Amino acid sequence: MKILTKPRGAMASSAIAVLFFLIVNQNNRKFKAKNDQNVTEKTKKAPKKVGVNRDFLAQCKKIFPIIFPKLFCKETGLLASLAGVLIIRTYLDIWFSGFNGMVVKSIVSRKRQDFINLVVFTFGLMMWPMSITNNSLKMNISALSLAIRNRLTKHAHNQYFKGITFYKVANIDNRINNADQLLTQDIDKFSDTLSHLYSDTLKPIVDIVLFAMKLSQAIGAEGPLIIIGYFVSTAFGKNILYNHFNIVEALRVISPPFGKFTANEQKLEGEFRYTHSRIITHAEEIAFYQGNKREKEVANKSFDKIYRHVQQVYRVHFMNGIFDSVLVKYLATMTAYYLLARPVLDPRYATKYMGEFSSDPTKIMEDYSRNSGYLVNLSQAIGRVILAGRDLTRFAGYTSRVAEFFEVLESVNQGRYVRSMVGKDSNGIANSEKSKVQVVSKNDLNGKIVVQNKIIKFENVPIITPNGDILVKELNMVVEPGMNTLVTGPNGCGKSSLFRILGDLWPLFGGVLTKPSPEKLFYVPQKPYLAIGTLRDQVIYPHTSSEARAIGFNDEEIFKLLEAVKLEYLVVREGGWDAVSDWADVLSGGEKQRIAMARLFYHKPDYAILDECTSAVSVDVESIMYNYAKKCKITLFTVSHRQSLFKHHEYLLRFDGEGSYTFGKMDHPDAPDPFGFSHGKSRFTEKK
Ligand SMILES: Nc1ncnc2c1ncn2[C@@H]1O[C@H](COP(=O)(O)OP(=O)(O)OP(=O)(O)O)[C@@H](O)[C@H]1O
């Protein structure tokens, strides 16, 4: 047996704490500098321990006001009605114990008519309220669970879809890996466990009070006291043994960390789900690569983690179950036999309801049957309260997941991001000792955004990735309407990052950025997003049909936009404007890009960011679309390496991939190779 000097959980958390305390900004990029003023790297406290502890209470304190926003609301109403049904159910159980005693007596005393009256008439009548009560109980629990889920999901959606929080949670902050799992499953499980926990705790408490009263009449107050005392002392004894002596590994069997197990299981389920959703998203690419074997390996590996974890959990459940059954069930049954027989076998303990000296055997039979019913109900109720303790630890697991999710959403909404990164040693091998946790808070963001129409102006704006890598130290440039600008530079130099900053996707660490209001700036990516909905919806996204009509776009107007991108044939091919399809599958790469351009013309912003968005479009159609954009007076920012596009731009922003850039007027729009970052002479009239 292994003697532990420290609780295992505490040792594990210390180890993780060491990891979190390591904060170094490694020079693992060619051009990378530490931005002392702007990006703070901070040590972090050890992660919270999952279980029924102070953290759990604090988490409940945050979550419960979301579920029960007012004293009198639908949810508290459901709690009250559930409590009412539970009390009725207990009274019916009491009635049934007495009834059972009477049936037994009628059989033992061979009274046929009594038996028929009881079973056919009395029971025939009572089965209706019993059935209605039982099903009301189930319905109330489901209704409560659904109401809790509704509150929490709506709250999460409000936070998740506030601005671009959904993007930030996935791309800038990396505390949460599977927001989809949290939104679709963890909140559901939390709600279900909470509503069951409520009924599974309240019902036994009502049972304990009422059955203990009945039982004390029948076998004396000592009876229920002994049985309650027995259960309480075993439950406390277990905890004292585990928490205060904490002596042996085997004691984990007595009180396993079910809360931690639950939280881990949910996390692994989330990862497994993500593995499969990625395969569905990239099915075509994987199929072309014949990557089935590789993907199977990855999916199996992810599932194996769940398999091993669940296997460990049910083994622990098995060991814990044996211990619990002996303690809670069988030793308790022995005590119960003793308590029931005592008034009959020892006249000193006889009462009016059990063991009276004058009683005939049929009366003793009736009393025994009724009282054993009371005792079984009482014991089951106490057992359920104890088991509810275990459910509470499981519930603590879900609570920690949901609370952490809400905490991250809130902190991201307040402009605070946390990223933990695995550091690498000099050989490029992952080294946990060099891992870092980077915390960015609003105070670190010294940049200022000024909203002003008809101008985009960067004044000393650094381009910094969420990891803190500086791509460009300070960018200074002004783009006024009509200054169509081509953006070039080597891969990974920060072209798209510039637009992420312009679009508020990434935080602004310094300088002043003057830009028009968001609706005057439109982004067209290389892989356009195609919404769930009709063909019409693809063009007007994110507007709805009624919003489109409100700004004067009927189907004829929208058709003109499809004509502008040479996609007019789509309406007939796809079966009209109201056709609904999986557009990402139905449209070709070039068609998707042209739809995205039609969408740009629909919104007709002052500025458009075209990020390699015509890479799959033929040169002639590309030219037509660029000319149309200019006709619409949209000022273009184009990221592209395509020579055919030079002629549509008057200005060039060129990154050299070393942290510097040049911005200026192109001398000859048709002149070749503006990619002087690797070779060739400079094409700039203005240099920085
Ligand atoms: N969400 C992110 N978190 C941290 N770093 C990122 C993130 N997105 C991009 N980067 C990093 O920022 C750098 C610049 O990326 P960016 O997408 O701006 O390159 P690019 O110049 O557009 O390249 P390309 O021509 O290949 O599209 C890359 O090194 C990339 O790894």
The ligand as an SDF file (V2000), in Angstrom:
LIG
                    3D

 31 33  0  0  0  0  0  0  0  0999 V2000
   -5.5710   33.1100  -34.7840 N   0  0  0  0  0  0  0  0  0  0  0  0
   -4.2360   33.2200  -34.8350 C   0  0  0  0  0  0  0  0  0  0  0  0
   -3.5130   33.1370  -33.7050 N   0  0  0  0  0  0  0  0  0  0  0  0
   -2.1930   33.2820  -33.7290 C   0  0  0  0  0  0  0  0  0  0  0  0
   -1.4690   33.4740  -34.8360 N   0  0  0  0  0  0  0  0  0  0  0  0
   -2.1030   33.5580  -35.9960 C   0  0  0  0  0  0  0  0  0  0  0  0
   -3.5250   33.4320  -36.0570 C   0  0  0  0  0  0  0  0  0  0  0  0
   -3.8880   33.5550  -37.3630 N   0  0  0  0  0  0  0  0  0  0  0  0
   -2.7540   33.7410  -38.0540 C   0  0  0  0  0  0  0  0  0  0  0  0
   -1.6840   33.7550  -37.2520 N   0  0  0  0  0  0  0  0  0  0  0  0
   -0.2920   33.9270  -37.6220 C   0  0  0  0  0  0  0  0  0  0  0  0
   -0.1180   35.2150  -38.1550 O   0  0  0  0  0  0  0  0  0  0  0  0
    0.8440   35.1750  -39.1980 C   0  0  0  0  0  0  0  0  0  0  0  0
    0.3300   35.9630  -40.3800 C   0  0  0  0  0  0  0  0  0  0  0  0
   -0.8080   35.2960  -40.9010 O   0  0  0  0  0  0  0  0  0  0  0  0
   -1.6310   35.9010  -42.1160 P   0  0  0  0  0  0  0  0  0  0  0  0
   -2.8310   35.0360  -42.2860 O   0  0  0  0  0  0  0  0  0  0  0  0
   -1.8260   37.3460  -41.8980 O   0  0  0  0  0  0  0  0  0  0  0  0
   -0.6230   35.6750  -43.3170 O   0  0  0  0  0  0  0  0  0  0  0  0
   -0.7820   36.1140  -44.8230 P   0  0  0  0  0  0  0  0  0  0  0  0
    0.2620   37.1460  -45.0780 O   0  0  0  0  0  0  0  0  0  0  0  0
   -2.1740   36.4710  -45.1370 O   0  0  0  0  0  0  0  0  0  0  0  0
   -0.3390   34.7480  -45.4980 O   0  0  0  0  0  0  0  0  0  0  0  0
   -0.8580   34.0310  -46.8410 P   0  0  0  0  0  0  0  0  0  0  0  0
   -0.2900   34.7300  -48.0020 O   0  0  0  0  0  0  0  0  0  0  0  0
   -0.2730   32.6750  -46.6850 O   0  0  0  0  0  0  0  0  0  0  0  0
   -2.3490   34.0160  -46.7890 O   0  0  0  0  0  0  0  0  0  0  0  0
    1.0980   33.7230  -39.5140 C   0  0  0  0  0  0  0  0  0  0  0  0
    2.3850   33.4080  -39.0370 O   0  0  0  0  0  0  0  0  0  0  0  0
    0.0770   32.9630  -38.7240 C   0  0  0  0  0  0  0  0  0  0  0  0
    0.6460   31.8130  -38.1720 O   0  0  0  0  0  0  0  0  0  0  0  0
  1  2  1  0
  2  3  1  0
  2  7  2  0
  3  4  2  0
  4  5  1  0
  5  6  2  0
  6  7  1  0
  6 10  1  0
  7  8  1  0
  8  9  2  0
  9 10  1  0
 10 11  1  0
 11 12  1  0
 11 30  1  0
 12 13  1  0
 13 14  1  0
 13 28  1  0
 14 15  1  0
 15 16  1  0
 16 17  2  0
 16 18  1  0
 16 19  1  0
 19 20  1  0
 20 21  2  0
 20 22  1  0
 20 23  1  0
 23 24  1  0
 24 25  2  0
 24 26  1  0
 24 27  1  0
 28 29  1  0
 28 30  1  0
 30 31  1  0
M  END
$$$$
